[in-house]
Amino acid sequence: MARDADALAVRDDEAVATAPSAKPTPEEPKTGFAALLAKVLQSRPVRVFQHYNQQGGPLLAAGMSYNAVFATFAALWVTFSVAGFIISGNVVLRDGLVSGINSTVPNLVAKGGVIDPDDLLSAGGLTWTGAIALVGLLLTALGFLASMRDAIRRIFDLPGDTTFFLLQKLRDLGLALGFGVLILVSAGLTFLTNGILETVFNFLGIGDKSLFATAVATIIGNLLVLLVDFVTVAAAFRVLSAVPIPLRRLAVGALIGAVGIDILKGAFTLGLIGGVRNNPCSRASR
């Protein structure tokens, strides 16, 4: 009898627990500013930004930038050491190379800029300083690509790349050369496009210095730079980091990244480069 009484008591307790009055009161839907704030916090851009910060994105970006600085200056010295004696006497090739470099880092090589082109052109042939810079370029470029791969995979919550070490470095070296060729191709396309536009404008009787001609040339030039940045970002995600991203999402992400890079270039040109030129220490060193 006692056992039956206990079982009955348990059933009564369960009935009380499941009674409508015992269920938690549903939360009232948010309205007004609270609803707007909740919607914003659940939006994809905000969630991406939160994930970026939670994964240590700013620190990873700082490490990549640190490696990129050394790789950039070593690459410049090697490039002008090897090709300096060819381009120094050819104004078109020299301007094309400088334009290609500045399309990647605005006003990096310019009169009054971070690096004076005359200093690079004075490097001449491949001397012992160029040979040292070549070794430094290989080490820093491979280190930069390795840090980029590790950073991207960390952002995506992926483990480290398990590709065999030598194959990994050969792939990185190929990508480094590919990026360099891409910059040169971009510079060549820019000058080729400008020449074609100048011919077309002259045929149509439009001055190449007119507002319309300048606007068209600027738009096409920016589109070419955007294309180069798009290919670079896509290669960094899919080839360098081996992240299995569907093609459509890869294209959208690479386009967003390329646009963001171009915006940063504009801000860099307006702010940071000007700050470097106006820095008393920078003027004293020159």
VEXDREN-486335 format. One record per residue (C-alpha): residue number from 1; y, x, z. Coordinates in Angstrom, 2 decimals. Last residue first. Layout:
<atoms>
{kolse = NUM; yy = Y; xx = X; zz = Z}
...
</atoms>
This chain:
<atoms>
{kolse = 286; yy = 61.72; xx = 66.59; zz = -46.04}
{kolse = 285; yy = 60.42; xx = 66.89; zz = -42.49}
{kolse = 284; yy = 63.87; xx = 66.04; zz = -41.16}
{kolse = 283; yy = 64.01; xx = 62.84; zz = -43.18}
{kolse = 282; yy = 60.62; xx = 61.72; zz = -41.80}
{kolse = 281; yy = 61.67; xx = 62.59; zz = -38.24}
{kolse = 280; yy = 64.89; xx = 60.62; zz = -38.68}
{kolse = 279; yy = 62.90; xx = 57.53; zz = -39.83}
{kolse = 278; yy = 64.83; xx = 55.74; zz = -42.57}
{kolse = 277; yy = 62.19; xx = 56.36; zz = -45.24}
{kolse = 276; yy = 59.40; xx = 55.36; zz = -42.87}
{kolse = 275; yy = 61.17; xx = 52.18; zz = -41.86}
{kolse = 274; yy = 61.74; xx = 51.24; zz = -45.47}
{kolse = 273; yy = 58.04; xx = 51.72; zz = -46.09}
{kolse = 272; yy = 57.22; xx = 49.52; zz = -43.10}
{kolse = 271; yy = 59.49; xx = 46.60; zz = -43.86}
{kolse = 270; yy = 60.10; xx = 45.35; zz = -47.38}
{kolse = 269; yy = 57.30; xx = 47.28; zz = -49.07}
{kolse = 268; yy = 54.83; xx = 46.62; zz = -46.27}
{kolse = 267; yy = 55.69; xx = 42.93; zz = -46.27}
{kolse = 266; yy = 55.02; xx = 42.77; zz = -50.00}
{kolse = 265; yy = 51.81; xx = 44.72; zz = -49.62}
{kolse = 264; yy = 50.76; xx = 42.42; zz = -46.77}
{kolse = 263; yy = 51.23; xx = 39.42; zz = -49.06}
{kolse = 262; yy = 49.16; xx = 41.16; zz = -51.73}
{kolse = 261; yy = 46.38; xx = 41.81; zz = -49.22}
{kolse = 260; yy = 46.40; xx = 38.17; zz = -48.11}
{kolse = 259; yy = 46.14; xx = 37.00; zz = -51.74}
{kolse = 258; yy = 43.17; xx = 39.34; zz = -52.27}
{kolse = 257; yy = 41.48; xx = 38.13; zz = -49.08}
{kolse = 256; yy = 41.89; xx = 34.49; zz = -50.05}
{kolse = 255; yy = 40.48; xx = 35.26; zz = -53.50}
{kolse = 254; yy = 37.58; xx = 37.22; zz = -52.00}
{kolse = 253; yy = 36.77; xx = 34.32; zz = -49.67}
{kolse = 252; yy = 36.85; xx = 31.76; zz = -52.49}
{kolse = 251; yy = 34.72; xx = 33.92; zz = -54.78}
{kolse = 250; yy = 32.23; xx = 34.73; zz = -52.03}
{kolse = 249; yy = 32.01; xx = 31.05; zz = -51.12}
{kolse = 248; yy = 31.13; xx = 30.18; zz = -54.72}
{kolse = 247; yy = 28.70; xx = 33.08; zz = -55.10}
{kolse = 246; yy = 26.74; xx = 32.35; zz = -51.94}
{kolse = 245; yy = 27.17; xx = 35.11; zz = -49.32}
{kolse = 244; yy = 24.26; xx = 37.39; zz = -48.40}
{kolse = 243; yy = 26.26; xx = 40.23; zz = -46.78}
{kolse = 242; yy = 25.25; xx = 43.56; zz = -48.33}
{kolse = 241; yy = 28.18; xx = 45.40; zz = -46.69}
{kolse = 240; yy = 29.08; xx = 47.58; zz = -49.67}
{kolse = 239; yy = 27.84; xx = 45.29; zz = -52.44}
{kolse = 238; yy = 28.63; xx = 41.74; zz = -51.28}
{kolse = 237; yy = 31.56; xx = 41.99; zz = -48.91}
{kolse = 236; yy = 33.29; xx = 45.19; zz = -50.06}
{kolse = 235; yy = 32.54; xx = 44.35; zz = -53.70}
{kolse = 234; yy = 34.21; xx = 40.95; zz = -53.34}
{kolse = 233; yy = 37.24; xx = 42.54; zz = -51.65}
{kolse = 232; yy = 37.63; xx = 45.15; zz = -54.39}
{kolse = 231; yy = 37.12; xx = 42.66; zz = -57.24}
{kolse = 230; yy = 39.79; xx = 40.37; zz = -55.78}
{kolse = 229; yy = 42.17; xx = 43.29; zz = -55.16}
{kolse = 228; yy = 41.88; xx = 44.34; zz = -58.80}
{kolse = 227; yy = 42.42; xx = 40.78; zz = -59.98}
{kolse = 226; yy = 45.47; xx = 40.38; zz = -57.72}
{kolse = 225; yy = 46.93; xx = 43.58; zz = -59.20}
{kolse = 224; yy = 46.42; xx = 42.17; zz = -62.69}
{kolse = 223; yy = 47.98; xx = 38.86; zz = -61.64}
{kolse = 222; yy = 50.96; xx = 40.72; zz = -60.17}
{kolse = 221; yy = 51.52; xx = 42.53; zz = -63.46}
{kolse = 220; yy = 51.27; xx = 39.28; zz = -65.41}
{kolse = 219; yy = 53.84; xx = 37.61; zz = -63.15}
{kolse = 218; yy = 56.21; xx = 40.59; zz = -63.25}
{kolse = 217; yy = 56.02; xx = 40.89; zz = -67.03}
{kolse = 216; yy = 56.73; xx = 37.16; zz = -67.44}
{kolse = 215; yy = 59.66; xx = 37.26; zz = -65.01}
{kolse = 214; yy = 61.18; xx = 40.36; zz = -66.62}
{kolse = 213; yy = 60.90; xx = 38.83; zz = -70.08}
{kolse = 212; yy = 62.54; xx = 35.58; zz = -68.94}
{kolse = 211; yy = 65.34; xx = 37.35; zz = -67.05}
{kolse = 210; yy = 66.17; xx = 39.53; zz = -70.03}
{kolse = 209; yy = 65.42; xx = 43.25; zz = -70.05}
{kolse = 208; yy = 62.80; xx = 43.01; zz = -72.80}
{kolse = 207; yy = 65.33; xx = 41.16; zz = -74.95}
{kolse = 206; yy = 63.80; xx = 38.23; zz = -76.78}
{kolse = 205; yy = 63.93; xx = 38.32; zz = -80.59}
{kolse = 204; yy = 60.46; xx = 36.89; zz = -81.01}
{kolse = 203; yy = 59.14; xx = 40.12; zz = -82.55}
{kolse = 202; yy = 60.92; xx = 42.17; zz = -79.88}
{kolse = 201; yy = 59.37; xx = 40.01; zz = -77.17}
{kolse = 200; yy = 55.90; xx = 40.41; zz = -78.67}
{kolse = 199; yy = 56.23; xx = 44.19; zz = -78.93}
{kolse = 198; yy = 57.54; xx = 44.47; zz = -75.36}
{kolse = 197; yy = 54.72; xx = 42.23; zz = -74.14}
{kolse = 196; yy = 52.12; xx = 44.43; zz = -75.83}
{kolse = 195; yy = 53.61; xx = 47.59; zz = -74.34}
{kolse = 194; yy = 53.82; xx = 46.03; zz = -70.87}
{kolse = 193; yy = 50.21; xx = 44.90; zz = -71.15}
{kolse = 192; yy = 49.07; xx = 48.40; zz = -72.11}
{kolse = 191; yy = 51.07; xx = 49.88; zz = -69.24}
{kolse = 190; yy = 49.54; xx = 47.47; zz = -66.74}
{kolse = 189; yy = 46.07; xx = 47.78; zz = -68.24}
{kolse = 188; yy = 46.20; xx = 51.56; zz = -67.83}
{kolse = 187; yy = 47.36; xx = 51.28; zz = -64.22}
{kolse = 186; yy = 44.57; xx = 48.80; zz = -63.46}
{kolse = 185; yy = 42.04; xx = 51.07; zz = -65.16}
{kolse = 184; yy = 43.21; xx = 53.96; zz = -62.97}
{kolse = 183; yy = 42.92; xx = 51.84; zz = -59.81}
{kolse = 182; yy = 39.47; xx = 50.61; zz = -60.86}
{kolse = 181; yy = 38.36; xx = 54.18; zz = -61.53}
{kolse = 180; yy = 39.20; xx = 55.06; zz = -57.92}
{kolse = 179; yy = 37.38; xx = 51.98; zz = -56.61}
{kolse = 178; yy = 34.34; xx = 52.87; zz = -58.70}
{kolse = 177; yy = 34.34; xx = 56.45; zz = -57.42}
{kolse = 176; yy = 34.32; xx = 55.15; zz = -53.85}
{kolse = 175; yy = 31.65; xx = 52.58; zz = -54.75}
{kolse = 174; yy = 29.41; xx = 55.26; zz = -56.22}
{kolse = 173; yy = 29.88; xx = 57.42; zz = -53.13}
{kolse = 172; yy = 29.01; xx = 54.48; zz = -50.89}
{kolse = 171; yy = 25.84; xx = 53.80; zz = -52.88}
{kolse = 170; yy = 24.86; xx = 57.46; zz = -52.65}
{kolse = 169; yy = 25.56; xx = 57.35; zz = -48.91}
{kolse = 168; yy = 23.33; xx = 54.32; zz = -48.42}
{kolse = 167; yy = 20.56; xx = 55.80; zz = -50.54}
{kolse = 166; yy = 20.68; xx = 58.92; zz = -48.38}
{kolse = 165; yy = 20.56; xx = 56.94; zz = -45.12}
{kolse = 164; yy = 17.78; xx = 54.51; zz = -46.11}
{kolse = 163; yy = 19.10; xx = 50.95; zz = -45.99}
{kolse = 162; yy = 18.85; xx = 49.35; zz = -42.52}
{kolse = 161; yy = 22.42; xx = 48.00; zz = -42.50}
{kolse = 160; yy = 23.41; xx = 47.22; zz = -38.92}
{kolse = 159; yy = 22.75; xx = 43.79; zz = -37.48}
{kolse = 158; yy = 24.73; xx = 40.75; zz = -38.63}
{kolse = 157; yy = 27.18; xx = 38.70; zz = -36.55}
{kolse = 156; yy = 29.40; xx = 38.17; zz = -39.64}
{kolse = 155; yy = 32.30; xx = 40.05; zz = -38.04}
{kolse = 154; yy = 29.89; xx = 42.82; zz = -37.07}
{kolse = 153; yy = 28.69; xx = 43.08; zz = -40.67}
{kolse = 152; yy = 32.28; xx = 43.45; zz = -41.88}
{kolse = 151; yy = 33.10; xx = 46.13; zz = -39.32}
{kolse = 150; yy = 29.94; xx = 48.17; zz = -40.01}
{kolse = 149; yy = 30.56; xx = 48.13; zz = -43.77}
{kolse = 148; yy = 34.22; xx = 49.07; zz = -43.34}
{kolse = 147; yy = 33.31; xx = 51.91; zz = -40.97}
{kolse = 146; yy = 30.80; xx = 53.25; zz = -43.48}
{kolse = 145; yy = 33.32; xx = 52.95; zz = -46.30}
{kolse = 144; yy = 35.91; xx = 54.90; zz = -44.30}
{kolse = 143; yy = 33.40; xx = 57.58; zz = -43.32}
{kolse = 142; yy = 32.32; xx = 58.01; zz = -46.93}
{kolse = 141; yy = 35.95; xx = 58.37; zz = -47.96}
{kolse = 140; yy = 36.72; xx = 60.73; zz = -45.08}
{kolse = 139; yy = 33.81; xx = 63.08; zz = -45.75}
{kolse = 138; yy = 34.13; xx = 63.13; zz = -49.53}
{kolse = 137; yy = 37.91; xx = 63.46; zz = -49.38}
{kolse = 136; yy = 37.74; xx = 66.31; zz = -46.87}
{kolse = 135; yy = 35.43; xx = 68.22; zz = -49.19}
{kolse = 134; yy = 37.82; xx = 67.58; zz = -52.08}
{kolse = 133; yy = 40.83; xx = 68.51; zz = -49.92}
{kolse = 132; yy = 39.23; xx = 71.86; zz = -49.20}
{kolse = 131; yy = 38.68; xx = 72.40; zz = -52.93}
{kolse = 130; yy = 42.27; xx = 71.35; zz = -53.63}
{kolse = 129; yy = 43.54; xx = 73.88; zz = -51.10}
{kolse = 128; yy = 41.33; xx = 76.52; zz = -52.76}
{kolse = 127; yy = 42.96; xx = 75.73; zz = -56.09}
{kolse = 126; yy = 42.03; xx = 72.96; zz = -58.55}
{kolse = 125; yy = 44.95; xx = 73.17; zz = -60.93}
{kolse = 124; yy = 48.64; xx = 72.51; zz = -60.31}
{kolse = 123; yy = 49.54; xx = 71.24; zz = -56.82}
{kolse = 122; yy = 53.18; xx = 71.14; zz = -57.92}
{kolse = 121; yy = 52.57; xx = 67.63; zz = -59.29}
{kolse = 120; yy = 51.85; xx = 66.42; zz = -55.76}
{kolse = 119; yy = 55.12; xx = 67.75; zz = -54.36}
{kolse = 118; yy = 57.00; xx = 66.43; zz = -57.38}
{kolse = 117; yy = 55.57; xx = 62.95; zz = -56.71}
{kolse = 116; yy = 57.42; xx = 62.85; zz = -53.34}
{kolse = 115; yy = 55.19; xx = 61.27; zz = -50.73}
{kolse = 114; yy = 56.29; xx = 58.62; zz = -48.22}
{kolse = 113; yy = 59.08; xx = 57.42; zz = -50.46}
{kolse = 112; yy = 62.42; xx = 59.04; zz = -51.28}
{kolse = 111; yy = 61.29; xx = 59.58; zz = -54.85}
{kolse = 110; yy = 57.99; xx = 57.76; zz = -55.10}
{kolse = 109; yy = 54.31; xx = 58.01; zz = -54.20}
{kolse = 108; yy = 53.47; xx = 55.50; zz = -51.46}
{kolse = 107; yy = 55.95; xx = 53.00; zz = -52.87}
{kolse = 106; yy = 53.49; xx = 50.10; zz = -52.49}
{kolse = 105; yy = 49.92; xx = 51.09; zz = -51.52}
{kolse = 104; yy = 47.49; xx = 49.73; zz = -54.13}
{kolse = 103; yy = 50.01; xx = 49.03; zz = -56.88}
{kolse = 102; yy = 51.70; xx = 52.26; zz = -55.86}
{kolse = 101; yy = 48.65; xx = 54.27; zz = -56.86}
{kolse = 100; yy = 48.42; xx = 52.57; zz = -60.25}
{kolse = 99; yy = 52.14; xx = 53.07; zz = -60.86}
{kolse = 98; yy = 51.86; xx = 56.76; zz = -60.01}
{kolse = 97; yy = 48.99; xx = 57.13; zz = -62.47}
{kolse = 96; yy = 50.83; xx = 55.24; zz = -65.19}
{kolse = 95; yy = 54.06; xx = 57.19; zz = -64.62}
{kolse = 94; yy = 52.16; xx = 60.46; zz = -65.01}
{kolse = 93; yy = 50.25; xx = 59.26; zz = -68.06}
{kolse = 92; yy = 53.45; xx = 58.09; zz = -69.77}
{kolse = 91; yy = 55.44; xx = 61.20; zz = -68.79}
{kolse = 90; yy = 52.89; xx = 63.61; zz = -70.18}
{kolse = 89; yy = 53.57; xx = 67.22; zz = -69.22}
{kolse = 88; yy = 52.54; xx = 66.82; zz = -65.56}
{kolse = 87; yy = 49.65; xx = 64.55; zz = -66.55}
{kolse = 86; yy = 47.29; xx = 67.25; zz = -67.77}
{kolse = 85; yy = 48.12; xx = 70.05; zz = -65.29}
{kolse = 84; yy = 48.01; xx = 67.54; zz = -62.46}
{kolse = 83; yy = 44.61; xx = 66.10; zz = -63.31}
{kolse = 82; yy = 42.42; xx = 68.11; zz = -60.92}
{kolse = 81; yy = 44.99; xx = 68.97; zz = -58.28}
{kolse = 80; yy = 46.75; xx = 65.63; zz = -58.71}
{kolse = 79; yy = 43.56; xx = 63.71; zz = -58.01}
{kolse = 78; yy = 42.42; xx = 66.02; zz = -55.19}
{kolse = 77; yy = 45.76; xx = 65.75; zz = -53.38}
{kolse = 76; yy = 45.90; xx = 61.99; zz = -53.75}
{kolse = 75; yy = 42.30; xx = 61.53; zz = -52.60}
{kolse = 74; yy = 42.89; xx = 63.64; zz = -49.47}
{kolse = 73; yy = 45.98; xx = 61.55; zz = -48.66}
{kolse = 72; yy = 44.10; xx = 58.27; zz = -49.07}
{kolse = 71; yy = 40.94; xx = 59.33; zz = -47.21}
{kolse = 70; yy = 42.96; xx = 60.44; zz = -44.19}
{kolse = 69; yy = 44.84; xx = 57.14; zz = -44.02}
{kolse = 68; yy = 41.73; xx = 55.04; zz = -44.71}
{kolse = 67; yy = 39.92; xx = 56.37; zz = -41.63}
{kolse = 66; yy = 42.69; xx = 55.16; zz = -39.31}
{kolse = 65; yy = 42.96; xx = 51.87; zz = -41.21}
{kolse = 64; yy = 39.24; xx = 51.19; zz = -40.71}
{kolse = 63; yy = 39.54; xx = 51.87; zz = -36.98}
{kolse = 62; yy = 42.56; xx = 49.59; zz = -36.68}
{kolse = 61; yy = 40.72; xx = 46.83; zz = -38.54}
{kolse = 60; yy = 37.78; xx = 47.09; zz = -36.12}
{kolse = 59; yy = 40.15; xx = 46.87; zz = -33.14}
{kolse = 58; yy = 41.89; xx = 43.81; zz = -34.59}
{kolse = 57; yy = 38.55; xx = 42.14; zz = -35.42}
{kolse = 56; yy = 37.01; xx = 42.45; zz = -31.96}
{kolse = 55; yy = 34.39; xx = 39.75; zz = -32.55}
{kolse = 54; yy = 36.28; xx = 37.25; zz = -30.39}
{kolse = 53; yy = 39.47; xx = 37.90; zz = -32.34}
{kolse = 52; yy = 37.88; xx = 37.22; zz = -35.73}
{kolse = 51; yy = 36.02; xx = 34.20; zz = -34.35}
{kolse = 50; yy = 39.31; xx = 32.73; zz = -33.12}
{kolse = 49; yy = 40.95; xx = 33.37; zz = -36.50}
{kolse = 48; yy = 38.05; xx = 31.76; zz = -38.34}
{kolse = 47; yy = 38.14; xx = 28.75; zz = -36.01}
{kolse = 46; yy = 41.89; xx = 28.39; zz = -36.58}
{kolse = 45; yy = 41.51; xx = 28.61; zz = -40.37}
{kolse = 44; yy = 38.55; xx = 26.17; zz = -40.32}
{kolse = 43; yy = 40.23; xx = 23.35; zz = -38.43}
{kolse = 42; yy = 38.83; xx = 22.38; zz = -35.02}
{kolse = 41; yy = 41.87; xx = 23.68; zz = -33.11}
{kolse = 40; yy = 44.18; xx = 21.80; zz = -35.48}
{kolse = 39; yy = 42.32; xx = 18.54; zz = -34.95}
{kolse = 38; yy = 42.43; xx = 18.94; zz = -31.17}
{kolse = 37; yy = 46.18; xx = 19.62; zz = -31.34}
{kolse = 36; yy = 46.79; xx = 16.54; zz = -33.48}
{kolse = 35; yy = 44.76; xx = 14.35; zz = -31.12}
{kolse = 34; yy = 46.67; xx = 15.69; zz = -28.11}
{kolse = 33; yy = 50.00; xx = 15.17; zz = -29.90}
{kolse = 32; yy = 49.36; xx = 11.46; zz = -30.44}
{kolse = 31; yy = 46.00; xx = 10.05; zz = -29.54}
{kolse = 30; yy = 42.81; xx = 11.24; zz = -27.98}
{kolse = 29; yy = 39.82; xx = 8.93; zz = -28.02}
{kolse = 28; yy = 38.84; xx = 7.61; zz = -24.59}
{kolse = 27; yy = 35.94; xx = 9.42; zz = -23.04}
{kolse = 26; yy = 32.86; xx = 7.23; zz = -22.64}
{kolse = 25; yy = 32.26; xx = 6.01; zz = -19.06}
{kolse = 24; yy = 29.13; xx = 7.60; zz = -17.71}
{kolse = 23; yy = 26.15; xx = 5.24; zz = -17.39}
{kolse = 22; yy = 25.51; xx = 3.76; zz = -13.92}
{kolse = 21; yy = 27.22; xx = 0.40; zz = -14.64}
{kolse = 20; yy = 25.06; xx = -0.13; zz = -17.72}
{kolse = 19; yy = 21.88; xx = 0.27; zz = -15.64}
{kolse = 18; yy = 19.80; xx = 3.30; zz = -16.43}
{kolse = 17; yy = 20.13; xx = 4.89; zz = -13.01}
{kolse = 16; yy = 19.56; xx = 1.55; zz = -11.28}
{kolse = 15; yy = 16.39; xx = 0.95; zz = -13.25}
{kolse = 14; yy = 15.19; xx = 4.47; zz = -12.50}
{kolse = 13; yy = 15.79; xx = 3.91; zz = -8.77}
{kolse = 12; yy = 13.90; xx = 0.62; zz = -8.87}
{kolse = 11; yy = 10.99; xx = 2.29; zz = -10.64}
{kolse = 10; yy = 10.89; xx = 4.97; zz = -7.96}
{kolse = 9; yy = 10.95; xx = 2.35; zz = -5.20}
{kolse = 8; yy = 8.04; xx = 0.51; zz = -6.80}
{kolse = 7; yy = 6.02; xx = 3.72; zz = -6.97}
{kolse = 6; yy = 6.75; xx = 4.38; zz = -3.30}
{kolse = 5; yy = 5.67; xx = 0.85; zz = -2.32}
{kolse = 4; yy = 2.46; xx = 1.21; zz = -4.30}
{kolse = 3; yy = 1.69; xx = 4.47; zz = -2.46}
{kolse = 2; yy = 2.41; xx = 2.82; zz = 0.89}
{kolse = 1; yy = 0.00; xx = 0.00; zz = 0.00}
</atoms>
